[in-house]
Amino acid sequence: MPSTPSLQTNHKGVHCPICTGPPEDPVTSPCGHTFCRSCLTPPSPMGAHPSRLCPICKKRQPEVLQPRVWATENIKILGKIGETHCDEHGEKIYFFCENDGEFLCVLCRESSNHQAHAVVLLDEAIQPYRERLRSRLEVLRVEKEEIEGMKCREDQKLQVLLTQIESKKQQVEGAFEQLQQVLEEQQRLLLDQLGKLEKAIWKERDHYIAKISEEIAHLGTHIKELEGKCQQPASELLKDVRMTLNRYEKGTYISPEPISPGLVRRIRDLHQKICVLPEMMGKFSENLLLHLETNTAGVTLDPQTASWSLMLSEDRKSVRYTRQKQNLPENPQRFDRLPAVLGAQGFSSGKHSWEIEVVLGDGGGCTVGVAREDMKRKGELGLSTEEGIWAVIFSYHQCWASTSPGTDLPLSEIPHRVRVTLDYNGGYVTLSDAETQTTIFAFPASFSGKIFPFFAIWKKGSRLTLKP
């Protein structure tokens, strides 16, 4: 099969020895000389046969000259500059074979290799391809515009996020500056109160010392007087001894209080305030650290685990109990007896926290906590740590923690919002009242595998809702 001709048309340094110009429709004789085809075989007058001798070396040429590729290193194609010729026949290229994707001359077109192929003129062949290329070009332009638009939109989103991050940085700086100002102000007030108390104590001390000193001086006078009386002779001593004894035996001295009751109360009140400061600061620091280190990403409910008696909201943030059994497909993950559902997100490290709003119907109850991924889902299920459940069961009749055995919790009322905090690495689960910040129960635990949020609810009218 003829090869597709090259499009190179460089004729530098090649000349026809007859016309001395660049060879037109060049051919090479067997002796190796190259000529224009018209110069080598000019039209013969009166139909005479043209000469078959090479004009240079006078060797005889064959009856039919075949175009041959020049042996010159920089010449690959025979023909005029800007034209394409067949490598095999040296003829101009006029056709294109659709089947083989090859350029064809007249002789190639008539060969048996292309008789049954779809062959068209070059001008006709190029138009569909140009249309297809233009079509593809238009598609690429549209695709480029779409990608540029997407890049612009995503860049705008990223800029919004960066702006939000900068705003959050300012909020953090502002919050801590405000906290620092509050702490500094309270520190100043406490120190000021302590300073005032110190002055009051010094004042009452001075008053007390003055009163005591006055009394000591008074007693000193009496002592000197009695010492003098003791030195008197009997005749003088006995004259007024009864009156003297009566005067000094009455105990006229009243000891003054070193600190007034009002100042004592002030000291006691301030002492109580200051004593709890380290504990309050410790709890604040602990809560702040826990808050900042805890992942509070939104938890959603997993419909694949929900019992047939539970109905989930569309956003999978809320679950309510229903007496009507749901038409749900059976799968190994679904609870069949216990009206329970797991969270869609499981955790195998870190600290995580979520809040649940609790609404219980008449006689209803709920269970909130965490559970192992491999916990039992089918048949009767006990709510205990032995079953892989760390949770608190809330009802109007009784509340208890799922320890083994269970731990009764004397709650005065069911909390409206419950916070669950899981510290996987630290090994504990804490349930607390989200409104009062008081701890309901804390489970020490050693976790392995994934741990999932766990929810159970029963009785009509009962509902649990995950809060942001």
C-alpha positions as CSV (number, residue, x, y, z in Angstrom):
1,M,0.0,0.0,0.0
2,P,1.5,3.4,-0.9
3,S,2.5,5.6,2.0
4,T,0.9,8.9,2.7
5,P,3.1,11.5,1.0
6,S,5.0,14.1,3.0
7,L,4.1,17.7,2.6
8,Q,7.7,19.0,2.5
9,T,8.3,21.0,-0.7
10,N,11.9,22.3,-0.2
11,H,13.8,22.5,-3.6
12,K,16.8,24.5,-2.4
13,G,19.9,23.9,-4.6
14,V,18.2,21.6,-7.2
15,H,18.0,22.8,-10.8
16,C,17.0,21.2,-14.1
17,P,20.2,21.0,-16.3
18,I,18.1,21.9,-19.4
19,C,16.1,24.9,-18.3
20,T,18.4,25.7,-15.4
21,G,15.3,26.5,-13.3
22,P,13.7,24.7,-10.4
23,P,12.4,21.3,-11.7
24,E,8.7,21.3,-12.5
25,D,7.0,17.9,-12.2
26,P,10.5,16.4,-11.8
27,V,11.6,12.9,-12.8
28,T,14.9,11.1,-12.3
29,S,16.4,9.1,-15.1
30,P,18.1,5.7,-14.5
31,C,21.4,7.4,-14.8
32,G,20.6,9.6,-11.8
33,H,20.0,13.0,-13.5
34,T,16.9,15.0,-12.6
35,F,14.9,17.1,-15.1
36,C,11.6,18.7,-15.5
37,R,9.3,16.2,-17.1
38,S,8.5,18.6,-20.0
39,C,12.2,19.3,-20.6
40,L,13.2,15.7,-20.7
41,T,10.4,14.6,-22.9
42,P,9.3,17.6,-25.0
43,P,6.4,17.3,-27.4
44,S,7.6,15.8,-30.7
45,P,6.6,17.5,-33.9
46,M,4.3,15.7,-36.3
47,G,3.8,12.9,-33.9
48,A,7.4,11.7,-34.0
49,H,8.7,9.7,-31.1
50,P,10.7,11.8,-28.6
51,S,14.4,11.2,-28.0
52,R,15.0,8.7,-25.1
53,L,18.7,9.7,-24.6
54,C,19.8,11.5,-21.4
55,P,20.8,15.1,-22.4
56,I,23.7,14.9,-20.0
57,C,25.3,11.4,-20.3
58,K,23.5,10.3,-23.6
59,K,22.4,7.0,-22.0
60,R,19.1,5.7,-23.3
61,Q,16.0,6.1,-21.1
62,P,13.1,3.6,-20.7
63,E,9.9,4.1,-22.6
64,V,8.1,5.0,-19.4
65,L,9.9,7.2,-16.9
66,Q,8.9,6.6,-13.3
67,P,9.3,9.6,-10.9
68,R,11.8,8.8,-8.2
69,V,12.6,10.5,-4.9
70,W,15.7,12.5,-5.1
71,A,18.7,11.2,-3.1
72,T,19.4,14.7,-1.8
73,E,19.2,14.8,2.0
74,N,17.1,17.9,2.1
75,I,14.6,16.9,-0.7
76,K,11.7,14.6,0.1
77,I,9.0,15.6,-2.3
78,L,9.0,16.2,-6.1
79,G,6.9,19.1,-7.3
80,K,6.3,22.8,-7.3
81,I,6.8,24.8,-4.2
82,G,3.5,24.7,-2.2
83,E,2.3,21.6,-4.0
84,T,2.1,18.0,-2.8
85,H,3.1,15.0,-4.9
86,C,2.8,11.3,-4.5
87,D,6.0,9.6,-3.1
88,E,5.4,6.5,-5.2
89,H,4.4,8.0,-8.6
90,G,5.6,11.7,-8.4
91,E,2.2,12.8,-9.5
92,K,0.2,15.7,-8.0
93,I,-2.1,14.8,-5.2
94,Y,-5.8,15.3,-6.1
95,F,-7.7,12.8,-3.9
96,F,-8.1,11.7,-0.4
97,C,-9.0,8.1,0.7
98,E,-11.6,8.3,3.5
99,N,-11.0,4.6,4.4
100,D,-7.2,4.7,4.8
101,G,-6.8,8.5,5.5
102,E,-4.3,8.7,2.7
103,F,-3.5,11.3,0.0
104,L,-3.8,9.8,-3.6
105,C,-2.6,10.8,-7.0
106,V,-4.4,9.8,-10.2
107,L,-2.4,6.6,-10.4
108,C,-3.0,5.7,-6.8
109,R,-6.7,6.4,-7.3
110,E,-6.9,3.8,-10.1
111,S,-4.9,1.1,-8.2
112,S,-6.7,-1.9,-6.8
113,N,-5.9,-0.9,-3.3
114,H,-8.4,2.0,-3.4
115,Q,-11.0,0.8,-6.0
116,A,-13.6,-0.1,-3.4
117,H,-12.8,2.8,-1.0
118,A,-14.5,6.1,-0.5
119,V,-12.2,8.5,-2.4
120,V,-13.0,12.2,-2.8
121,L,-11.3,15.3,-4.1
122,L,-9.1,17.2,-1.7
123,D,-11.4,20.2,-1.6
124,E,-14.4,18.0,-1.0
125,A,-12.6,15.9,1.6
126,I,-11.4,18.8,3.7
127,Q,-14.7,20.6,4.2
128,P,-16.4,17.9,6.5
129,Y,-13.2,17.7,8.5
130,R,-13.1,21.5,8.8
131,E,-16.7,21.5,9.9
132,R,-16.0,18.8,12.5
133,L,-12.9,20.6,13.7
134,R,-14.9,23.8,14.0
135,S,-17.6,22.0,15.8
136,R,-15.1,20.5,18.2
137,L,-13.4,23.9,18.5
138,E,-16.8,25.4,19.5
139,V,-17.3,22.6,22.0
140,L,-13.9,23.2,23.5
141,R,-14.5,27.0,23.6
142,V,-17.8,26.4,25.5
143,E,-16.1,23.9,27.8
144,K,-13.3,26.4,28.4
145,E,-15.8,29.1,29.2
146,E,-17.7,26.7,31.6
147,I,-14.5,25.8,33.3
148,E,-13.4,29.5,33.6
149,G,-16.9,30.3,34.9
150,M,-16.6,27.4,37.4
151,K,-13.2,28.7,38.4
152,C,-14.5,32.2,38.9
153,R,-17.5,30.9,41.0
154,E,-15.3,28.6,43.1
155,D,-12.8,31.4,43.6
156,Q,-15.6,33.7,44.8
157,K,-16.7,31.0,47.2
158,L,-13.1,30.6,48.5
159,Q,-12.9,34.4,48.8
160,V,-16.1,34.3,50.9
161,L,-14.7,31.6,53.1
162,L,-11.4,33.5,53.5
163,T,-13.5,36.6,54.4
164,Q,-15.4,34.6,56.9
165,I,-12.2,33.2,58.4
166,E,-10.8,36.7,58.8
167,S,-14.1,37.7,60.5
168,K,-13.9,34.7,62.8
169,K,-10.3,35.6,63.7
170,Q,-11.5,39.1,64.6
171,Q,-14.4,37.5,66.6
172,V,-11.9,35.3,68.5
173,E,-9.6,38.2,69.2
174,G,-12.6,40.4,70.3
175,A,-14.0,37.6,72.5
176,F,-10.7,37.0,74.3
177,E,-10.0,40.7,74.6
178,Q,-13.5,41.2,76.2
179,L,-12.9,38.2,78.5
180,Q,-9.5,39.7,79.4
181,Q,-11.1,43.0,80.2
182,V,-13.8,41.4,82.3
183,L,-11.2,39.4,84.2
184,E,-9.0,42.4,84.7
185,E,-12.0,44.5,85.9
186,Q,-13.1,41.8,88.3
187,Q,-9.6,41.4,89.5
188,R,-9.4,45.2,90.1
189,L,-12.7,45.1,92.0
190,L,-11.7,42.2,94.2
191,L,-8.3,43.8,95.0
192,D,-10.1,47.1,95.7
193,Q,-12.5,45.3,98.1
194,L,-9.5,43.6,99.8
195,G,-7.8,47.0,100.1
196,K,-10.8,48.5,101.7
197,L,-11.1,45.6,104.1
198,E,-7.4,46.0,104.9
199,K,-7.9,49.6,105.8
200,A,-11.0,48.8,107.9
201,I,-9.1,46.2,109.8
202,W,-6.2,48.6,110.4
203,K,-8.6,51.3,111.6
204,E,-10.4,48.9,114.0
205,R,-7.1,47.6,115.2
206,D,-5.9,51.1,116.0
207,H,-9.2,51.8,117.8
208,Y,-8.9,48.5,119.7
209,I,-5.2,49.1,120.6
210,A,-6.2,52.6,121.9
211,K,-9.0,51.3,124.0
212,I,-6.9,48.5,125.4
213,S,-4.0,50.8,126.1
214,E,-6.3,53.2,127.9
215,E,-7.7,50.4,130.0
216,I,-4.2,49.1,130.8
217,A,-3.2,52.6,131.9
218,H,-6.3,52.8,134.1
219,L,-5.5,49.5,135.7
220,G,-2.0,50.5,136.2
221,T,-3.2,53.5,138.2
222,H,-5.4,51.2,140.4
223,I,-2.5,48.8,140.9
224,K,-0.3,51.7,142.2
225,E,-3.1,52.8,144.5
226,L,-3.6,49.4,145.9
227,E,0.2,48.9,146.3
228,G,0.2,52.2,148.3
229,K,-2.7,51.0,150.4
230,C,-0.9,47.8,151.2
231,Q,2.0,49.8,152.7
232,Q,-0.1,51.8,155.0
233,P,-0.2,51.1,158.8
234,A,-3.2,49.3,160.2
235,S,-4.8,52.4,161.6
236,E,-5.0,54.1,158.2
237,L,-5.6,51.0,156.1
238,L,-8.6,49.9,158.2
239,K,-10.3,53.3,158.0
240,D,-11.7,52.8,154.4
241,V,-10.7,49.2,153.6
242,R,-14.2,48.1,153.0
243,M,-14.9,50.9,150.6
244,T,-11.6,50.3,148.8
245,L,-12.3,46.6,148.4
246,N,-15.8,47.2,147.2
247,R,-14.6,49.6,144.5
248,Y,-12.0,47.2,143.1
249,E,-13.9,44.0,143.4
250,K,-16.8,45.1,141.1
251,G,-14.7,44.6,137.9
252,T,-15.6,47.7,136.0
253,Y,-13.4,46.6,133.0
254,I,-15.3,45.7,129.8
255,S,-13.0,44.2,127.1
256,P,-13.6,45.9,123.7
257,E,-14.1,43.7,120.5
258,P,-11.0,43.7,118.3
259,I,-13.2,43.6,115.1
260,S,-16.8,44.7,114.7
261,P,-19.5,42.1,113.7
262,G,-20.1,44.1,110.5
263,L,-16.5,43.9,109.4
264,V,-16.4,40.2,110.3
265,R,-19.4,39.6,107.9
266,R,-17.7,41.5,105.1
267,I,-14.5,39.5,105.6
268,R,-16.4,36.2,105.6
269,D,-18.4,37.1,102.4
270,L,-15.4,38.1,100.4
271,H,-13.5,35.1,101.7
272,Q,-16.2,32.8,100.4
273,K,-16.1,34.5,97.0
274,I,-12.4,34.2,96.6
275,C,-12.2,30.6,97.8
276,V,-14.3,29.4,94.9
277,L,-12.3,31.4,92.3
278,P,-9.7,28.7,91.5
279,E,-12.4,26.1,91.1
280,M,-14.5,28.4,88.9
281,M,-11.5,29.3,86.8
282,G,-10.5,25.6,86.5
283,K,-14.0,24.6,85.3
284,F,-14.1,27.5,82.9
285,S,-10.7,26.6,81.5
286,E,-11.8,23.0,81.3
287,N,-15.1,23.8,79.6
288,L,-13.4,26.2,77.2
289,L,-10.7,23.6,76.3
290,L,-13.3,20.9,75.9
291,H,-15.4,23.2,73.7
292,L,-12.5,24.2,71.4
293,E,-11.2,20.6,71.1
294,T,-14.6,18.9,70.7
295,N,-15.9,18.3,67.2
296,T,-19.5,19.6,67.1
297,A,-20.1,18.8,63.4
298,G,-23.7,18.0,62.8
299,V,-24.9,14.5,63.5
300,T,-27.6,13.0,61.3
301,L,-29.7,9.8,61.7
302,D,-29.1,6.7,59.6
303,P,-32.3,5.5,58.0
304,Q,-30.8,2.1,57.3
305,T,-30.7,1.4,61.1
306,A,-34.1,2.9,62.0
307,S,-36.7,0.6,63.6
308,W,-40.0,0.1,61.7
309,S,-41.8,2.0,64.5
310,L,-39.7,5.2,64.0
311,M,-40.3,7.9,61.5
312,L,-37.4,10.1,60.5
313,S,-37.6,13.7,59.1
314,E,-36.5,14.5,55.6
315,D,-33.3,16.2,56.9
316,R,-32.6,13.2,59.2
317,K,-32.3,15.5,62.2
318,S,-35.5,14.4,64.0
319,V,-37.1,11.0,64.9
320,R,-40.6,10.4,66.4
321,Y,-42.4,7.3,67.5
322,T,-45.3,6.0,65.5
323,R,-47.7,3.1,66.2
324,Q,-48.0,2.5,62.5
325,K,-45.3,0.2,61.3
326,Q,-43.2,1.7,58.5
327,N,-42.8,-0.2,55.2
328,L,-39.0,-0.4,55.3
329,P,-36.7,-2.9,53.6
330,E,-35.1,-5.6,55.8
331,N,-31.3,-5.3,56.2
332,P,-28.8,-6.5,58.8
333,Q,-28.2,-3.0,60.1
334,R,-31.9,-2.3,61.1
335,F,-33.2,-2.7,64.7
336,D,-36.3,-5.0,64.6
337,R,-37.5,-5.1,68.2
338,L,-36.0,-2.1,69.9
339,P,-37.4,1.3,68.6
340,A,-33.9,2.6,68.1
341,V,-31.7,4.3,65.4
342,L,-28.0,5.1,65.1
343,G,-26.3,8.2,63.9
344,A,-25.0,8.2,60.4
345,Q,-21.5,9.3,61.5
346,G,-19.2,6.9,63.4
347,F,-16.1,7.9,65.4
348,S,-12.9,6.1,66.0
349,S,-10.8,8.9,67.6
350,G,-11.0,12.5,69.0
351,K,-13.7,14.4,71.0
352,H,-17.2,14.8,69.7
353,S,-20.3,16.4,71.0
354,W,-24.0,16.8,70.0
355,E,-27.2,18.1,71.6
356,I,-30.7,16.5,71.5
357,E,-34.0,18.2,72.2
358,V,-36.2,15.8,74.2
359,V,-40.0,15.7,73.9
360,L,-41.8,12.8,75.6
361,G,-45.4,11.8,75.1
362,D,-47.7,10.5,77.9
363,G,-45.9,7.6,79.5
364,G,-43.1,7.8,77.0
365,G,-39.4,7.6,77.3
366,C,-36.1,7.8,75.4
367,T,-32.5,6.6,75.5
368,V,-29.6,8.8,74.5
369,G,-25.9,7.9,74.3
370,V,-23.5,6.0,72.1
371,A,-23.1,2.4,71.0
372,R,-20.6,0.1,69.3
373,E,-20.9,-0.6,65.6
374,D,-21.0,-4.3,66.2
375,M,-23.8,-4.2,68.8
376,K,-26.8,-6.6,68.5
377,R,-29.6,-5.3,66.2
378,K,-32.0,-8.2,66.1
379,G,-34.2,-9.8,68.8
380,E,-34.3,-8.8,72.4
381,L,-31.7,-6.3,73.4
382,G,-30.6,-5.2,76.8
383,L,-29.6,-1.6,77.4
384,S,-26.3,-2.0,79.1
385,T,-22.6,-1.4,78.7
386,E,-22.1,-5.1,78.3
387,E,-24.2,-4.9,75.2
388,G,-22.0,-2.1,73.9
389,I,-24.3,0.8,74.9
390,W,-23.3,3.8,77.0
391,A,-26.5,5.7,77.5
392,V,-29.0,7.2,79.9
393,I,-32.7,6.1,79.9
394,F,-35.1,9.0,80.6
395,S,-38.8,8.5,81.6
396,Y,-41.2,10.1,83.9
397,H,-41.3,7.0,86.1
398,Q,-37.6,6.3,86.4
399,C,-34.2,7.4,85.0
400,W,-31.1,5.3,85.0
401,A,-27.7,4.9,83.4
402,S,-27.0,1.8,81.4
403,T,-24.2,0.5,83.6
404,S,-24.2,-3.2,84.6
405,P,-26.2,-3.3,86.8
406,G,-28.0,-0.1,86.0
407,T,-27.5,3.1,88.1
408,D,-30.6,4.9,89.2
409,L,-30.5,8.7,88.6
410,P,-32.7,10.8,91.0
411,L,-33.5,13.5,88.5
412,S,-36.1,16.1,89.6
413,E,-37.3,16.5,86.0
414,I,-36.5,15.3,82.4
415,P,-34.0,17.7,80.8
416,H,-35.3,19.5,77.7
417,R,-31.9,19.4,76.0
418,V,-29.3,16.8,76.5
419,R,-25.6,17.1,75.5
420,V,-23.6,13.9,74.7
421,T,-19.8,14.2,74.8
422,L,-17.7,11.4,73.5
423,D,-14.0,11.4,74.3
424,Y,-12.8,8.4,72.3
425,N,-9.1,8.6,73.2
426,G,-9.7,9.8,76.8
427,G,-12.2,6.9,77.3
428,Y,-15.4,8.4,78.6
429,V,-18.9,9.4,77.6
430,T,-20.6,12.2,79.5
431,L,-24.3,13.2,79.4
432,S,-25.2,16.6,80.7
433,D,-28.2,19.0,80.9
434,A,-27.4,21.4,78.0
435,E,-29.4,24.2,79.6
436,T,-28.0,24.1,83.2
437,Q,-24.5,22.7,82.2
438,T,-24.9,20.1,85.0
439,T,-23.6,16.6,84.5
440,I,-26.2,13.8,84.4
441,F,-23.9,10.9,84.3
442,A,-20.3,10.1,83.1
443,F,-19.3,6.6,81.8
444,P,-15.6,5.6,82.0
445,A,-15.0,3.3,79.0
446,S,-12.3,1.7,76.8
447,F,-13.4,1.9,73.2
448,S,-12.4,-0.2,70.1
449,G,-13.8,0.0,66.6
450,K,-16.3,2.7,65.6
451,I,-18.7,4.3,68.1
452,F,-22.0,5.7,66.9
453,P,-24.6,8.1,68.4
454,F,-27.4,6.0,69.8
455,F,-31.1,7.0,70.1
456,A,-34.2,5.1,71.2
457,I,-37.7,6.4,71.8
458,W,-41.2,5.0,72.6
459,K,-44.8,5.9,73.1
460,K,-46.9,8.1,70.8
461,G,-46.0,11.8,71.0
462,S,-42.4,11.3,71.8
463,R,-39.8,12.9,69.6
464,L,-36.0,13.5,69.6
465,T,-34.4,16.3,67.6
466,L,-30.7,16.9,66.9
467,K,-29.9,20.6,67.5
468,P,-27.1,22.6,65.8
